[in-house]
Amino acid sequence: MSKVKFVEEDIKPDVTTDIVYMMCPMHLLKLDEMMGKLDDGQILELLTDYDGAIDDVPEWCEKTGNEYLGMDEADDHFKFYIRKKTSKKYCPVPEKDYERCMQYCLDRDKTQE
């Protein structure tokens, strides 16, 4: 079930991460990585063109205890807003495979440019 929630006001993010043109599962890997760098209460803006993120980002927030503020649409990508509420990590890739998966995704994305 989709949890589409559009932002109703301008949100001023503390950090913006642009992963447009990166393939799945980069949206969750980068989201997990960037949230780990934020302090509680700070807001991340995640830019992606991956439509699977519409369901994945709210679910990730629910599993990690972070606050999903909503999304907005630009011409060619989505903007997701997440407020850090916890230090709990949830990564869809086992920690021992995280670096290898990140490198694979980055290499694959470079070949598709």
Backbone hydrogen bonds in HBPLUS format (Angstrom, degrees):
<---DONOR---> <-ACCEPTOR-->    atom                        ^
c    i                          cat <-CA-CA->   ^        H-A-AA   ^      H-
h    n   atom  resd res      DA  || num        DHA   H-A  angle D-A-AA Bond
n    s   type  num  typ     dist DA aas  dist angle  dist       angle   num
A0071-MET N   A0005-LYS O   2.74 MM  66  6.16 142.1  1.88 144.8 157.5     1
A0007-VAL N   A0071-MET O   2.97 MM  64  5.57 153.9  2.03 140.2 143.3     2
A0014-ASP N   A0043-ILE O   2.82 MM  29  5.27 149.1  1.92 134.1 143.9     3
A0015-VAL N   A0043-ILE O   3.25 MM  28  6.65 153.5  2.33 159.2 163.3     4
A0045-GLU N   A0015-VAL O   2.83 MM  30  6.21 156.0  1.88 155.4 163.5     5
A0017-THR N   A0045-GLU O   2.83 MM  28  6.24 161.2  1.86 167.8 173.6     6
A0047-LEU N   A0017-THR O   2.85 MM  30  6.13 172.4  1.85 165.3 165.9     7
A0019-ILE N   A0047-LEU O   2.83 MM  28  5.82 164.5  1.86 157.4 160.6     8
A0022-MET N   A0019-ILE O   3.04 MM   3  5.48 155.1  2.10 134.8 134.7     9
A0026-MET N   A0023-MET O   2.89 MM   3  5.86 154.5  1.95 136.4 139.4    10
A0028-LEU N   A0025-PRO O   3.08 MM   3  5.68 129.5  2.34 115.5 126.5    11
A0029-LEU N   A0025-PRO O   3.07 MM   4  6.31 163.5  2.10 155.3 160.5    12
A0030-LYS N   A0026-MET O   2.84 MM   4  5.77 173.3  1.84 153.5 155.7    13
A0031-LEU N   A0027-HIS O   3.15 MM   4  5.95 147.0  2.27 125.3 135.0    14
A0032-ASP N   A0028-LEU O   2.95 MM   4  6.00 165.3  1.97 144.7 148.4    15
A0033-GLU N   A0029-LEU O   2.98 MM   4  6.15 159.5  2.02 144.7 150.9    16
A0034-MET N   A0030-LYS O   2.81 MM   4  5.89 172.1  1.81 154.6 156.8    17
A0035-MET N   A0031-LEU O   2.99 MM   4  6.03 161.4  2.02 149.6 154.9    18
A0036-GLY N   A0032-ASP O   3.25 MM   4  6.34 142.7  2.40 137.5 146.3    19
A0037-LYS N   A0034-MET O   3.00 MM   3  5.27 150.0  2.09 105.5 114.8    20
A0038-LEU N   A0035-MET O   3.22 MM   3  5.24 152.4  2.30 101.0 109.0    21
A0042-GLN N   A0039-ASP O   3.05 MM   3  5.72 165.0  2.08 140.3 143.6    22
A0041-GLY N   A0084-LYS O   2.75 MM  43  5.24 172.5  1.75 145.2 147.8    23
A0084-LYS N   A0042-GLN O   2.91 MM  42  5.68 165.9  1.93 169.0 171.3    24
A0044-LEU N   A0082-ILE O   2.80 MM  38  5.26 165.0  1.83 157.2 159.6    25
A0082-ILE N   A0044-LEU O   2.98 MM  38  5.26 159.4  2.02 149.1 155.8    26
A0046-LEU N   A0080-PHE O   2.82 MM  34  5.01 159.0  1.87 143.6 150.6    27
A0080-PHE N   A0046-LEU O   2.88 MM  34  5.01 163.0  1.91 142.2 148.0    28
A0048-THR N   A0078-PHE O   3.13 MM  30  5.44 157.0  2.19 143.1 150.2    29
A0078-PHE N   A0048-THR O   2.69 MM  30  5.44 177.9  1.69 159.6 159.5    30
A0053-ALA N   A0050-TYR O   3.10 MM   3  5.80 160.5  2.14 117.5 123.3    31
A0054-ILE N   A0051-ASP O   3.18 MM   3  5.71 160.3  2.22 112.0 117.4    32
A0055-ASP N   A0052-GLY O   3.29 MM   3  5.92 142.9  2.44 112.7 119.1    33
A0056-ASP N   A0052-GLY O   3.06 MM   4  6.21 168.4  2.08 148.1 151.4    34
A0057-VAL N   A0053-ALA O   2.97 MM   4  5.36 169.6  1.99 133.4 136.8    35
A0059-GLU N   A0055-ASP O   3.34 MM   4  6.41 158.2  2.39 146.1 152.4    36
A0060-TRP N   A0056-ASP O   2.82 MM   4  5.99 155.0  1.88 152.1 159.4    37
A0061-CYS N   A0057-VAL O   2.98 MM   4  6.24 160.3  2.02 153.6 158.4    38
A0062-GLU N   A0058-PRO O   2.97 MM   4  6.23 155.8  2.03 146.0 152.5    39
A0063-LYS N   A0059-GLU O   2.97 MM   4  6.22 157.9  2.02 150.8 156.3    40
A0064-THR N   A0060-TRP O   2.97 MM   4  6.12 141.4  2.12 146.8 157.3    41
A0065-GLY N   A0061-CYS O   2.84 MM   4  5.71 127.9  2.11 145.7 156.5    42
A0066-ASN N   A0061-CYS O   3.10 MM   5  4.75 126.7  2.39 133.7 138.9    43
A0067-GLU N   A0083-ARG O   2.95 MM  16  4.99 156.9  2.00 158.5 156.9    44
A0083-ARG N   A0067-GLU O   2.82 MM  16  4.99 163.4  1.85 150.0 153.3    45
A0069-LEU N   A0081-TYR O   2.85 MM  12  5.29 152.9  1.93 147.3 152.9    46
A0081-TYR N   A0070-GLY O   2.89 MM  11  5.58 156.2  1.95 173.3 175.7    47
A0072-ASP N   A0079-LYS O   2.79 MM   7  5.04 140.3  1.94 140.3 151.9    48
A0079-LYS N   A0072-ASP O   2.78 MM   7  5.04 158.7  1.83 154.1 152.9    49
A0074-ALA N   A0077-HIS O   2.83 MM   3  5.31 173.0  1.84 167.6 166.9    50
A0097-ASP N   A0094-PRO O   2.83 MM   3  5.45 147.6  1.93 120.6 130.3    51
A0098-TYR N   A0095-GLU O   3.20 MM   3  5.01 158.6  2.25 101.1 107.6    52
A0101-CYS N   A0097-ASP O   2.92 MM   4  6.04 158.3  1.97 155.4 162.0    53
A0102-MET N   A0098-TYR O   2.86 MM   4  6.10 162.5  1.89 157.1 162.1    54
A0103-GLN N   A0099-GLU O   2.98 MM   4  6.17 164.8  2.01 150.3 154.1    55
A0104-TYR N   A0100-ARG O   2.96 MM   4  6.13 158.1  2.00 145.3 151.8    56
A0105-CYS N   A0101-CYS O   2.92 MM   4  6.14 165.1  1.94 154.4 157.7    57
A0106-LEU N   A0102-MET O   2.94 MM   4  6.16 162.6  1.97 152.5 157.3    58
A0107-ASP N   A0103-GLN O   2.88 MM   4  6.01 164.3  1.90 152.0 156.5    59
A0108-ARG N   A0104-TYR O   2.88 MM   4  6.03 161.4  1.92 150.9 156.5    60
A0109-ASP N   A0105-CYS O   2.92 MM   4  6.07 157.6  1.97 147.1 153.2    61
A0110-LYS N   A0106-LEU O   3.08 MM   4  6.30 149.1  2.18 144.4 152.0    62
A0111-THR N   A0107-ASP O   3.27 MM   4  6.58 147.9  2.37 145.0 152.5    63
A0112-GLN N   A0109-ASP O   3.18 MM   3  5.18 140.6  2.34  96.4 107.6    64
A0113-GLU N   A0110-LYS O   3.42 MM   3  5.46 165.6  2.44 102.1 106.2    65
